[in-house]
Structures are given as C-alpha cells and as structure tokens.
Amino acid sequence: MSYEMSDLLELVVEQKCSDLHLQVNQPPTLRLRGNMTPIDGPPLTPQDTEKLMLSITPDTHVQNVKLNGGTDFGFAYLDKARFRVSVLKAKGNYGMVLRQIPNQMFGLRDIGLPDKIKDLLFRPRGLILVTGPTGSGKSTTLASMINYINENRDGHIITIEDPIEYYHPHKRCVVTQREVHSDVPSFAEAIRRALRQDPDVILVGELRDLETIEAAISAAETGHMVFGTLHTNSAAKTVDRIVDAFPANMKEMIRMQLSTSIVAVISQALCKKIGGGRIAAYEIMVMTDSIGSLIRDNKTFRIDSDIQTGANLGMISLDTHLMSLVNQGKVDPDEAVEKAQRPLIMKEKLTAMGYKLREL
C-alpha cells in the first residue's frame, strides 16, 4: 500500500485533527483532540516519507533540509486548510509534522478572551505579548486579535511571520503579510523596514533574539501597536526573559522602556476539554502604574499579587482561570493541576472542594 499526501490531508481536515506526524517505521499518526492516533495501515518506509515530503516541499526548502537537516514552510491544501509544515531528518531519514491552521478566524469571545481585551486593541501604541509553550494556541489568539482590529478600525497592519500561518484579507485595514526567509531575511530587518511602510499595527511572529526584541520595543515606543510572542508561561517570567536577553549595562534602561511600552501580557495553556476538543486557559496582565514601578524596581516576583487584585481591569491569573474552567465542567481537575503554575496549591484547593484527583 502506498500513502498519498492528498488522502492523508483529507483525513486530517475531515477528522479536525491538529497535527499529522509522518515518521519512518510508524504508520501516519494523527493528533486528535490532544491524543496521538495512528491510522490503520502499514508503517512508513524511508521511500514513503521521502516521496510524501517531495510531493509538497518547494525546491528551495528541499535544499534547506539537505543542508541543514530541517526546514519550515506554510502550505495550502486546496481551499480546505492551511498547514504549517516542519520537515526534519532523523536517523538519516525524512520525517514531517504538519500542523493544521484553521481556515476560519475565531472571535475573541470564541477563544475565551474577556471583552475588556477589546479596549486594549484600540490603543495607538505599545506592546501586547502573547506567551506560552509551543502548541498552546498563541498563533490563534494573535490571529483573532489582528482580525478584530482589521474589522473594527482602519489602518495598515504588517505581519512578519516564519512561516505565514493565518491569511488576513484586507477588510477595514490594508494588510501586508511578510514571510521571513522568503520576503525578508530576518525578523529584526523586517521590523526596521516596516517602520518606513506607514504601519499602525505590527505583528512579530516570534521575539527570538536580542536584535528582534530591541526592534520591537523601539517600534512600540515610536507610536505603533506591536504584537509579539515568547515561549514563557507567566507575565513575570516574560518580563524577566526580555530583560535577561540584554547585557548588564542595558538592563535598567530596558526595564524602564518595558514599564512604559507594555500594554498587556497574555500567557496561555491549552487544555483538553471534557467531551472533546481543546480550550485555552489564560493569565492576563494589563499594565498599571503599580506594575510599571515593579518592573522598573526589578520586583517582577510581586506582579502575581497585582494580577490577583486587578480583576476590574480584566486581569486574571492562570490558576484562577483553570479553577473556573473546572467549576464550569469544561476541564478535568487533573488536567488543571497539570497545567497550573502552582500545581500543589491547585491540588489542595480542588481536594478541599471535594474533587477526586488522580494519585501521582
């Protein structure tokens, strides 16, 4: 039996899977509702994975895999779905992981963000950071925010991504989407060039190095709304991670800049939903004078208590949100403990409320 990429992609779209894994000595495997599900069929051979890889990988990216052992690109399957594709070499053979990018845009309420977030999207300048581990839905959250801006205010939106995930048509805004390595050499270079392109909103796919972080902060300070992502799991750690990227003699200046340029930090974790599907739990920090001074004074460890008391501004801690998802019957208590920032405290609270938890 020979596998065809179009049949596999059809299955992924039909079953609403988040990912397709193609590895030698294993049948094609779907990630369905968070679980790995191999399809009925023989294991893939090295010839199978090479054929499947060549069937969708552009020539420049094939060269990339041969030279560097891996490559990433965006790929559209007919008009049914887009995929973020990662090709890799493992034990000398080709492997692939295809992440399905939903075709439709979700509203902010659909993904569980509070209405107060909408007010922040009308700010004329500043930095909104969406953070969380890989696969926690950061791209979806950002796409929903960009789409909301596109539908509700006019302006010029520039997105800088690697690769481009969601496609944004022009609505009330003009939207320019640029792909790193294909349209522009690097994130930092793209931000610098964007400043000459009359932008109102700039989305930076990933703040992955000092140069990009610096360019994003300076764009936010000079009168632009800048969105970016980091792989951190709380607002306090996000600030620390950015400050730590800079040399010692610049840290104080960066703290000062962050205290005035950050508008909000949204940290998220993706949980399995009871009854199927996934749901995001959020920590939301909105900048206040008090949090600004904690950042300037290098007391980020105290940001958590400001988040706890900032509910009227739309703030919420991740563990509070997880607890409310458990109480609404949307998330299993064990899943909440697994995703919590303070798992032991979460476990104690849930046990005290009468929930039965798995023994570790």
Secondary structure, DSSP 8 states (H G I E B T S, - for coil): ----HHHHHHHHHHHT-SEEEE-BTS--EEEETTEEEE-SS--B-HHHHHHHHHHH--HHHHHHHHHHSEEEEEEEETTTEEEEEEEEEETTEEEEEEEEE-SS---TTTTT--THHHHHTT-SSEEEEEE-STTSSHHHHHHHHHHHHHHHS-EEEEEEESS--S----SSEEEEEEEBTTTBS-HHHHHHHHTTS--SEEEES---SHHHHHHHHHHHHTT-EEEEEES-SSHHHHHHHHHHTS-GGGHHHHHHHHHHHEEEEEEEEEEE-TTSSEEEEEEEEE--HHHHHHHHTT-GGGHHHHHHT-GGGT-B-HHHHHHHHHHTTSS-HHHHHHH-SSHHHHHHHHHHTT------
